[in-house]
């Protein structure tokens, strides 16, 4: 079984579908979108010059480790765009999975069945 990673993207409300679209374009099959609430302190907001909106959306995506960086980079370029506050995404290793199966590329490219020899057929 392939090694898996959990990608977690926390974004402002309204960005979750864009996160999911970017992930799918880069090889993810799907994910889970849930509502979340963010918190901070007034000192942090003042220091970094950002206001943290409490309502968030969280996107959870399990992908094979081999495409993790591609998916994260896709999310960054499509959603975050270097703008603070739109989205933060990171990954964590996954120990075990059940209920999902990524077919390795080598398994999907099966050879065509070889023709069985026919003793009645003569070469011309």
ZAMILUM-558310 format. One record per residue (C-alpha): x, y, z; residue in one letter; residue number from 1. Coordinates in steps of 0.25 Angstrom, whole numbers. Layout:
BEGIN
+-------+-------+-------+--------+-----+
:  east : north :    up : residu : num :
+-------+-------+-------+--------+-----+
:     X :     Y :     Z :      A : NUM :
...
+-------+-------+-------+--------+-----+
***
This chain:
BEGIN
+-------+-------+-------+--------+-----+
:  east : north :    up : residu : num :
+-------+-------+-------+--------+-----+
:     0 :     0 :     0 :      X :   1 :
:     5 :    14 :    -3 :      X :   2 :
:     9 :    23 :     8 :      X :   3 :
:    -2 :    34 :    10 :      X :   4 :
:    -2 :    48 :    15 :      X :   5 :
:   -13 :    56 :    21 :      X :   6 :
:   -14 :    70 :    15 :      X :   7 :
:   -21 :    80 :    24 :      X :   8 :
:   -25 :    94 :    18 :      X :   9 :
:   -31 :   104 :    27 :      X :  10 :
:   -37 :   116 :    19 :      X :  11 :
:   -46 :   128 :    21 :      X :  12 :
:   -61 :   124 :    17 :      X :  13 :
:   -63 :   124 :     3 :      X :  14 :
:   -49 :   118 :    -1 :      X :  15 :
:   -52 :   103 :     2 :      X :  16 :
:   -57 :   100 :   -12 :      X :  17 :
:   -45 :   106 :   -19 :      X :  18 :
:   -36 :    98 :   -10 :      X :  19 :
:   -43 :    85 :   -14 :      X :  20 :
:   -42 :    89 :   -28 :      X :  21 :
:   -27 :    92 :   -28 :      X :  22 :
:   -25 :    79 :   -20 :      X :  23 :
:   -33 :    71 :   -31 :      X :  24 :
:   -26 :    77 :   -42 :      X :  25 :
:   -13 :    72 :   -36 :      X :  26 :
:   -17 :    58 :   -33 :      X :  27 :
:   -26 :    57 :   -21 :      X :  28 :
:   -38 :    49 :   -22 :      X :  29 :
:   -47 :    57 :   -12 :      X :  30 :
:   -47 :    62 :     2 :      X :  31 :
:   -56 :    67 :    13 :      X :  32 :
:   -60 :    81 :    16 :      X :  33 :
:   -64 :    85 :    30 :      X :  34 :
:   -67 :    98 :    37 :      X :  35 :
:   -57 :   103 :    47 :      X :  36 :
:   -54 :   114 :    56 :      X :  37 :
:   -41 :   122 :    57 :      X :  38 :
:   -36 :   130 :    69 :      X :  39 :
:   -24 :   139 :    72 :      X :  40 :
:   -20 :   150 :    82 :      X :  41 :
:   -21 :   165 :    79 :      X :  42 :
:    -6 :   166 :    81 :      X :  43 :
:    -4 :   156 :    69 :      X :  44 :
:   -13 :   164 :    61 :      X :  45 :
:    -6 :   177 :    64 :      X :  46 :
:     8 :   171 :    62 :      X :  47 :
:     5 :   165 :    49 :      X :  48 :
:    -5 :   175 :    44 :      X :  49 :
:   -16 :   164 :    41 :      X :  50 :
:   -30 :   162 :    46 :      X :  51 :
:   -34 :   148 :    48 :      X :  52 :
:   -48 :   145 :    44 :      X :  53 :
:   -53 :   135 :    53 :      X :  54 :
:   -61 :   127 :    43 :      X :  55 :
:   -53 :   117 :    35 :      X :  56 :
:   -54 :   105 :    26 :      X :  57 :
:   -45 :    93 :    28 :      X :  58 :
:   -42 :    84 :    16 :      X :  59 :
:   -37 :    70 :    19 :      X :  60 :
:   -30 :    62 :     8 :      X :  61 :
:   -23 :    49 :     8 :      X :  62 :
:   -13 :    47 :    -3 :      X :  63 :
:    -2 :    38 :    -6 :      X :  64 :
:    11 :    43 :    -1 :      X :  65 :
:    17 :    44 :   -16 :      X :  66 :
:     7 :    55 :   -19 :      X :  67 :
:     7 :    63 :    -6 :      X :  68 :
:    16 :    74 :   -11 :      X :  69 :
:     9 :    75 :   -24 :      X :  70 :
:    -5 :    77 :   -17 :      X :  71 :
:     1 :    87 :    -7 :      X :  72 :
:     7 :    95 :   -17 :      X :  73 :
:    -6 :    95 :   -25 :      X :  74 :
:   -14 :   100 :   -13 :      X :  75 :
:    -3 :   111 :   -11 :      X :  76 :
:    -3 :   116 :   -25 :      X :  77 :
:   -18 :   115 :   -27 :      X :  78 :
:   -23 :   120 :   -13 :      X :  79 :
:   -13 :   126 :    -4 :      X :  80 :
:    -6 :   134 :   -15 :      X :  81 :
:     4 :   139 :    -5 :      X :  82 :
:    -7 :   147 :     2 :      X :  83 :
:    -7 :   145 :    17 :      X :  84 :
:   -21 :   141 :    23 :      X :  85 :
:   -27 :   134 :    10 :      X :  86 :
:   -22 :   120 :    14 :      X :  87 :
:   -12 :   112 :    21 :      X :  88 :
:    -9 :    98 :    17 :      X :  89 :
:     0 :    87 :    23 :      X :  90 :
:     2 :    72 :    23 :      X :  91 :
:     3 :    61 :    33 :      X :  92 :
:     7 :    46 :    31 :      X :  93 :
:    -4 :    36 :    32 :      X :  94 :
:    -1 :    23 :    39 :      X :  95 :
:   -12 :    14 :    33 :      X :  96 :
:   -24 :    16 :    24 :      X :  97 :
:   -37 :     8 :    22 :      X :  98 :
:   -47 :    10 :    12 :      X :  99 :
:   -39 :    17 :     2 :      X : 100 :
:   -30 :    12 :    -9 :      X : 101 :
:   -21 :    19 :   -19 :      X : 102 :
:   -17 :    10 :   -30 :      X : 103 :
:    -3 :    11 :   -34 :      X : 104 :
:     0 :    15 :   -48 :      X : 105 :
:     7 :     2 :   -51 :      X : 106 :
:    -5 :    -6 :   -47 :      X : 107 :
:   -14 :     2 :   -56 :      X : 108 :
:    -5 :     0 :   -68 :      X : 109 :
:    -8 :   -15 :   -70 :      X : 110 :
:    -2 :   -22 :   -82 :      X : 111 :
:   -12 :   -26 :   -93 :      X : 112 :
:   -15 :   -41 :   -92 :      X : 113 :
:    -6 :   -50 :  -101 :      X : 114 :
:   -13 :   -58 :  -112 :      X : 115 :
:   -13 :   -72 :  -108 :      X : 116 :
:    -6 :   -81 :  -119 :      X : 117 :
:   -16 :   -87 :  -129 :      X : 118 :
:   -11 :  -100 :  -135 :      X : 119 :
:   -21 :   -99 :  -146 :      X : 120 :
:   -16 :   -86 :  -151 :      X : 121 :
:    -5 :   -86 :  -161 :      X : 122 :
:     5 :   -74 :  -164 :      X : 123 :
:     4 :   -70 :  -178 :      X : 124 :
+-------+-------+-------+--------+-----+
***
